[in-house]
Amino acid sequence: MEAVSEIAELSYEQARDELVKVVGQLEQGGVSLEESLALWERGEALAKRCEEWLIGAKARLDAARSSAAQPAATDGAS
């Protein structure tokens, strides 16, 4: 699926912006059922991509916070 691999390469901002456009198109209506389904599926894939980015960002923040909370290594003088 070319569309899925294309979505997988989008940045968070790109995926979010395109998702906003897809939602706008769906809200406006005026497209066929087939087009609506295609837009819905693309929107789902874009939302999943955004979620992947957010989960990754949270993991990085958690890792940074946990490493900052670790006591500094001592120089061996006890």
N, CA, C and O atoms as CSV, one atom per row, in Angstrom:
chain,resi,resn,atom,element,x,y,z
A,1,MET,N,N,0.827,-1.181,0.000
A,1,MET,CA,C,0.000,0.000,0.000
A,1,MET,C,C,0.873,1.246,0.000
A,1,MET,O,O,1.539,1.549,0.989
A,2,GLU,N,N,0.863,1.946,-1.087
A,2,GLU,CA,C,1.691,3.139,-1.235
A,2,GLU,C,C,1.274,4.236,-0.263
A,2,GLU,O,O,2.133,4.913,0.303
A,3,ALA,N,N,-0.022,4.423,-0.060
A,3,ALA,CA,C,-0.507,5.488,0.820
A,3,ALA,C,C,-0.038,5.270,2.254
A,3,ALA,O,O,0.318,6.227,2.943
A,4,VAL,N,N,-0.034,4.031,2.705
A,4,VAL,CA,C,0.389,3.740,4.075
A,4,VAL,C,C,1.872,4.028,4.242
A,4,VAL,O,O,2.268,4.619,5.247
A,5,SER,N,N,2.707,3.626,3.280
A,5,SER,CA,C,4.140,3.886,3.393
A,5,SER,C,C,4.422,5.385,3.302
A,5,SER,O,O,5.350,5.886,3.936
A,6,GLU,N,N,3.622,6.093,2.514
A,6,GLU,CA,C,3.775,7.550,2.421
A,6,GLU,C,C,3.431,8.206,3.757
A,6,GLU,O,O,4.129,9.120,4.195
A,7,ILE,N,N,2.379,7.753,4.396
A,7,ILE,CA,C,1.974,8.301,5.688
A,7,ILE,C,C,3.026,8.003,6.745
A,7,ILE,O,O,3.275,8.834,7.619
A,8,ALA,N,N,3.641,6.841,6.679
A,8,ALA,CA,C,4.653,6.451,7.664
A,8,ALA,C,C,5.870,7.367,7.639
A,8,ALA,O,O,6.630,7.411,8.607
A,9,GLU,N,N,6.060,8.090,6.557
A,9,GLU,CA,C,7.213,8.985,6.440
A,9,GLU,C,C,6.890,10.429,6.814
A,9,GLU,O,O,7.779,11.281,6.798
A,10,LEU,N,N,5.640,10.716,7.150
A,10,LEU,CA,C,5.247,12.079,7.485
A,10,LEU,C,C,5.710,12.460,8.885
A,10,LEU,O,O,5.734,11.630,9.793
A,11,SER,N,N,6.075,13.725,9.043
A,11,SER,CA,C,6.357,14.243,10.379
A,11,SER,C,C,5.023,14.377,11.113
A,11,SER,O,O,3.952,14.265,10.515
A,12,TYR,N,N,5.113,14.617,12.405
A,12,TYR,CA,C,3.892,14.815,13.190
A,12,TYR,C,C,3.082,15.978,12.625
A,12,TYR,O,O,1.872,15.867,12.430
A,13,GLU,N,N,3.753,17.080,12.369
A,13,GLU,CA,C,3.059,18.277,11.889
A,13,GLU,C,C,2.405,18.049,10.535
A,13,GLU,O,O,1.286,18.505,10.300
A,14,GLN,N,N,3.096,17.344,9.639
A,14,GLN,CA,C,2.529,17.054,8.321
A,14,GLN,C,C,1.291,16.169,8.448
A,14,GLN,O,O,0.267,16.430,7.817
A,15,ALA,N,N,1.389,15.129,9.260
A,15,ALA,CA,C,0.259,14.215,9.445
A,15,ALA,C,C,-0.919,14.940,10.084
A,15,ALA,O,O,-2.065,14.752,9.674
A,16,ARG,N,N,-0.640,15.769,11.087
A,16,ARG,CA,C,-1.695,16.523,11.768
A,16,ARG,C,C,-2.389,17.477,10.805
A,16,ARG,O,O,-3.618,17.547,10.771
A,17,ASP,N,N,-1.604,18.209,10.024
A,17,ASP,CA,C,-2.185,19.172,9.090
A,17,ASP,C,C,-3.038,18.484,8.035
A,17,ASP,O,O,-4.111,18.974,7.681
A,18,GLU,N,N,-2.566,17.356,7.535
A,18,GLU,CA,C,-3.357,16.632,6.540
A,18,GLU,C,C,-4.617,16.053,7.169
A,18,GLU,O,O,-5.673,16.025,6.536
A,19,LEU,N,N,-4.512,15.592,8.408
A,19,LEU,CA,C,-5.690,15.076,9.105
A,19,LEU,C,C,-6.747,16.165,9.258
A,19,LEU,O,O,-7.938,15.897,9.097
A,20,VAL,N,N,-6.328,17.375,9.563
A,20,VAL,CA,C,-7.265,18.502,9.680
A,20,VAL,C,C,-7.978,18.721,8.344
A,20,VAL,O,O,-9.182,18.979,8.316
A,21,LYS,N,N,-7.236,18.619,7.241
A,21,LYS,CA,C,-7.845,18.792,5.921
A,21,LYS,C,C,-8.856,17.685,5.625
A,21,LYS,O,O,-9.939,17.946,5.102
A,22,VAL,N,N,-8.490,16.450,5.963
A,22,VAL,CA,C,-9.386,15.311,5.723
A,22,VAL,C,C,-10.674,15.488,6.520
A,22,VAL,O,O,-11.766,15.284,5.989
A,23,VAL,N,N,-10.552,15.861,7.780
A,23,VAL,CA,C,-11.738,16.072,8.615
A,23,VAL,C,C,-12.603,17.180,8.017
A,23,VAL,O,O,-13.828,17.061,7.981
A,24,GLY,N,N,-11.978,18.246,7.553
A,24,GLY,CA,C,-12.722,19.333,6.927
A,24,GLY,C,C,-13.496,18.874,5.708
A,24,GLY,O,O,-14.649,19.260,5.512
A,25,GLN,N,N,-12.856,18.045,4.882
A,25,GLN,CA,C,-13.530,17.531,3.690
A,25,GLN,C,C,-14.720,16.662,4.071
A,25,GLN,O,O,-15.780,16.737,3.450
A,26,LEU,N,N,-14.534,15.833,5.101
A,26,LEU,CA,C,-15.633,14.971,5.538
A,26,LEU,C,C,-16.786,15.791,6.118
A,26,LEU,O,O,-17.955,15.476,5.892
A,27,GLU,N,N,-16.455,16.829,6.858
A,27,GLU,CA,C,-17.491,17.671,7.458
A,27,GLU,C,C,-18.263,18.461,6.406
A,27,GLU,O,O,-19.458,18.706,6.570
A,28,GLN,N,N,-17.588,18.861,5.326
A,28,GLN,CA,C,-18.257,19.615,4.269
A,28,GLN,C,C,-19.258,18.754,3.511
A,28,GLN,O,O,-20.282,19.239,3.029
A,29,GLY,N,N,-18.939,17.472,3.415
A,29,GLY,CA,C,-19.818,16.590,2.654
A,29,GLY,C,C,-19.649,16.833,1.166
A,29,GLY,O,O,-18.637,17.375,0.721
A,30,GLY,N,N,-20.644,16.429,0.409
A,30,GLY,CA,C,-20.615,16.658,-1.024
A,30,GLY,C,C,-19.746,15.686,-1.793
A,30,GLY,O,O,-19.516,15.877,-2.987
A,31,VAL,N,N,-19.257,14.642,-1.132
A,31,VAL,CA,C,-18.480,13.626,-1.839
A,31,VAL,C,C,-19.248,12.310,-1.793
A,31,VAL,O,O,-20.115,12.103,-0.945
A,32,SER,N,N,-18.910,11.443,-2.711
A,32,SER,CA,C,-19.608,10.163,-2.783
A,32,SER,C,C,-19.281,9.302,-1.562
A,32,SER,O,O,-18.342,9.582,-0.817
A,33,LEU,N,N,-20.059,8.277,-1.381
A,33,LEU,CA,C,-19.822,7.345,-0.284
A,33,LEU,C,C,-18.430,6.727,-0.406
A,33,LEU,O,O,-17.711,6.599,0.584
A,34,GLU,N,N,-18.065,6.352,-1.609
A,34,GLU,CA,C,-16.745,5.747,-1.839
A,34,GLU,C,C,-15.619,6.715,-1.465
A,34,GLU,O,O,-14.640,6.327,-0.828
A,35,GLU,N,N,-15.770,7.963,-1.865
A,35,GLU,CA,C,-14.765,8.974,-1.520
A,35,GLU,C,C,-14.736,9.228,-0.013
A,35,GLU,O,O,-13.668,9.415,0.570
A,36,SER,N,N,-15.909,9.233,0.610
A,36,SER,CA,C,-15.984,9.417,2.057
A,36,SER,C,C,-15.267,8.294,2.787
A,36,SER,O,O,-14.541,8.541,3.750
A,37,LEU,N,N,-15.465,7.069,2.337
A,37,LEU,CA,C,-14.789,5.927,2.958
A,37,LEU,C,C,-13.282,6.024,2.795
A,37,LEU,O,O,-12.531,5.740,3.729
A,38,ALA,N,N,-12.839,6.426,1.608
A,38,ALA,CA,C,-11.402,6.576,1.361
A,38,ALA,C,C,-10.820,7.677,2.259
A,38,ALA,O,O,-9.732,7.518,2.812
A,39,LEU,N,N,-11.542,8.784,2.400
A,39,LEU,CA,C,-11.093,9.861,3.273
A,39,LEU,C,C,-11.050,9.389,4.721
A,39,LEU,O,O,-10.104,9.690,5.448
A,40,TRP,N,N,-12.071,8.653,5.136
A,40,TRP,CA,C,-12.121,8.140,6.508
A,40,TRP,C,C,-10.912,7.230,6.781
A,40,TRP,O,O,-10.255,7.352,7.814
A,41,GLU,N,N,-10.633,6.327,5.848
A,41,GLU,CA,C,-9.500,5.412,6.024
A,41,GLU,C,C,-8.182,6.174,6.075
A,41,GLU,O,O,-7.307,5.842,6.874
A,42,ARG,N,N,-8.031,7.181,5.242
A,42,ARG,CA,C,-6.819,7.991,5.264
A,42,ARG,C,C,-6.724,8.749,6.587
A,42,ARG,O,O,-5.647,8.849,7.176
A,43,GLY,N,N,-7.839,9.275,7.044
A,43,GLY,CA,C,-7.861,9.963,8.328
A,43,GLY,C,C,-7.464,9.052,9.475
A,43,GLY,O,O,-6.731,9.465,10.373
A,44,GLU,N,N,-7.939,7.823,9.452
A,44,GLU,CA,C,-7.564,6.849,10.484
A,44,GLU,C,C,-6.061,6.597,10.456
A,44,GLU,O,O,-5.417,6.546,11.504
A,45,ALA,N,N,-5.507,6.440,9.271
A,45,ALA,CA,C,-4.059,6.197,9.141
A,45,ALA,C,C,-3.255,7.418,9.607
A,45,ALA,O,O,-2.214,7.272,10.248
A,46,LEU,N,N,-3.736,8.602,9.287
A,46,LEU,CA,C,-3.057,9.821,9.723
A,46,LEU,C,C,-3.122,9.976,11.242
A,46,LEU,O,O,-2.140,10.367,11.872
A,47,ALA,N,N,-4.281,9.668,11.825
A,47,ALA,CA,C,-4.427,9.745,13.281
A,47,ALA,C,C,-3.493,8.753,13.961
A,47,ALA,O,O,-2.899,9.062,14.994
A,48,LYS,N,N,-3.364,7.573,13.389
A,48,LYS,CA,C,-2.459,6.569,13.946
A,48,LYS,C,C,-1.014,7.066,13.886
A,48,LYS,O,O,-0.248,6.860,14.828
A,49,ARG,N,N,-0.642,7.713,12.794
A,49,ARG,CA,C,0.720,8.252,12.651
A,49,ARG,C,C,0.977,9.324,13.712
A,49,ARG,O,O,2.046,9.356,14.322
A,50,CYS,N,N,0.004,10.191,13.924
A,50,CYS,CA,C,0.151,11.220,14.956
A,50,CYS,C,C,0.319,10.565,16.327
A,50,CYS,O,O,1.157,10.987,17.125
A,51,GLU,N,N,-0.476,9.541,16.591
A,51,GLU,CA,C,-0.377,8.842,17.872
A,51,GLU,C,C,0.993,8.194,18.046
A,51,GLU,O,O,1.556,8.218,19.140
A,52,GLU,N,N,1.532,7.615,16.975
A,52,GLU,CA,C,2.869,7.016,17.042
A,52,GLU,C,C,3.913,8.064,17.427
A,52,GLU,O,O,4.781,7.809,18.261
A,53,TRP,N,N,3.819,9.251,16.808
A,53,TRP,CA,C,4.747,10.331,17.130
A,53,TRP,C,C,4.621,10.738,18.594
A,53,TRP,O,O,5.626,10.926,19.280
A,54,LEU,N,N,3.387,10.871,19.069
A,54,LEU,CA,C,3.175,11.297,20.446
A,54,LEU,C,C,3.659,10.254,21.447
A,54,LEU,O,O,4.230,10.606,22.479
A,55,ILE,N,N,3.437,8.984,21.154
A,55,ILE,CA,C,3.926,7.915,22.023
A,55,ILE,C,C,5.450,7.938,22.063
A,55,ILE,O,O,6.048,7.782,23.128
A,56,GLY,N,N,6.077,8.132,20.908
A,56,GLY,CA,C,7.535,8.219,20.850
A,56,GLY,C,C,8.064,9.409,21.620
A,56,GLY,O,O,9.073,9.304,22.319
A,57,ALA,N,N,7.388,10.545,21.497
A,57,ALA,CA,C,7.821,11.743,22.221
A,57,ALA,C,C,7.684,11.533,23.722
A,57,ALA,O,O,8.557,11.944,24.486
A,58,LYS,N,N,6.597,10.898,24.153
A,58,LYS,CA,C,6.405,10.635,25.577
A,58,LYS,C,C,7.487,9.697,26.095
A,58,LYS,O,O,8.008,9.902,27.191
A,59,ALA,N,N,7.831,8.674,25.324
A,59,ALA,CA,C,8.879,7.742,25.741
A,59,ALA,C,C,10.216,8.462,25.897
A,59,ALA,O,O,10.964,8.200,26.839
A,60,ARG,N,N,10.509,9.372,24.965
A,60,ARG,CA,C,11.761,10.143,25.061
A,60,ARG,C,C,11.766,11.041,26.290
A,60,ARG,O,O,12.781,11.154,26.977
A,61,LEU,N,N,10.636,11.677,26.564
A,61,LEU,CA,C,10.546,12.534,27.748
A,61,LEU,C,C,10.673,11.715,29.031
A,61,LEU,O,O,11.366,12.120,29.965
A,62,ASP,N,N,10.007,10.568,29.073
A,62,ASP,CA,C,10.105,9.701,30.246
A,62,ASP,C,C,11.539,9.239,30.462
A,62,ASP,O,O,12.020,9.208,31.594
A,63,ALA,N,N,12.224,8.878,29.374
A,63,ALA,CA,C,13.615,8.432,29.476
A,63,ALA,C,C,14.507,9.570,29.968
A,63,ALA,O,O,15.391,9.353,30.796
A,64,ALA,N,N,14.278,10.768,29.465
A,64,ALA,CA,C,15.080,11.918,29.878
A,64,ALA,C,C,14.831,12.241,31.348
A,64,ALA,O,O,15.764,12.543,32.091
A,65,ARG,N,N,13.561,12.174,31.764
A,65,ARG,CA,C,13.244,12.445,33.172
A,65,ARG,C,C,13.834,11.385,34.072
A,65,ARG,O,O,14.344,11.704,35.146
A,66,SER,N,N,13.777,10.128,33.662
A,66,SER,CA,C,14.301,9.068,34.516
A,66,SER,C,C,15.817,9.137,34.603
A,66,SER,O,O,16.385,8.868,35.662
A,67,SER,N,N,16.490,9.497,33.500
A,67,SER,CA,C,17.951,9.617,33.566
A,67,SER,C,C,18.350,10.843,34.380
A,67,SER,O,O,19.391,10.827,35.037
A,68,ALA,N,N,17.556,11.893,34.352
A,68,ALA,CA,C,17.845,13.079,35.157
A,68,ALA,C,C,17.619,12.801,36.639
A,68,ALA,O,O,18.244,13.433,37.492
A,69,ALA,N,N,16.736,11.869,36.949
A,69,ALA,CA,C,16.446,11.541,38.341
A,69,ALA,C,C,17.478,10.588,38.939
A,69,ALA,O,O,17.542,10.438,40.159
A,70,GLN,N,N,18.279,9.948,38.102
A,70,GLN,CA,C,19.317,9.033,38.592
A,70,GLN,C,C,20.371,9.834,39.343
A,70,GLN,O,O,20.750,10.920,38.903
A,71,PRO,N,N,20.847,9.314,40.467
A,71,PRO,CA,C,21.912,10.024,41.177
A,71,PRO,C,C,23.175,10.055,40.338
A,71,PRO,O,O,23.465,9.112,39.600
A,72,ALA,N,N,23.915,11.128,40.451
A,72,ALA,CA,C,25.157,11.263,39.699
A,72,ALA,C,C,26.133,10.167,40.104
A,72,ALA,O,O,26.205,9.795,41.275
A,73,ALA,N,N,26.870,9.661,39.153
A,73,ALA,CA,C,27.844,8.603,39.441
A,73,ALA,C,C,28.944,9.179,40.318
A,73,ALA,O,O,29.397,10.305,40.112
A,74,THR,N,N,29.361,8.399,41.288
A,74,THR,CA,C,30.448,8.847,42.169
A,74,THR,C,C,31.763,8.486,41.562
A,74,THR,O,O,31.823,7.648,40.663
A,75,ASP,N,N,32.814,9.091,42.026
A,75,ASP,CA,C,34.149,8.831,41.483
A,75,ASP,C,C,34.834,7.650,42.160
A,75,ASP,O,O,36.027,7.417,41.964
A,76,GLY,N,N,34.081,6.916,42.950
A,76,GLY,CA,C,34.638,5.724,43.583
A,76,GLY,C,C,35.158,5.983,44.976
A,76,GLY,O,O,35.574,5.044,45.654
A,77,ALA,N,N,35.150,7.205,45.423
A,77,ALA,CA,C,35.621,7.526,46.770
A,77,ALA,C,C,34.486,7.299,47.757
A,77,ALA,O,O,33.526,8.068,47.784
A,78,SER,N,N,34.586,6.255,48.565
A,78,SER,CA,C,33.550,5.981,49.554
A,78,SER,C,C,34.125,5.973,50.923
A,78,SER,O,O,33.400,5.758,51.895
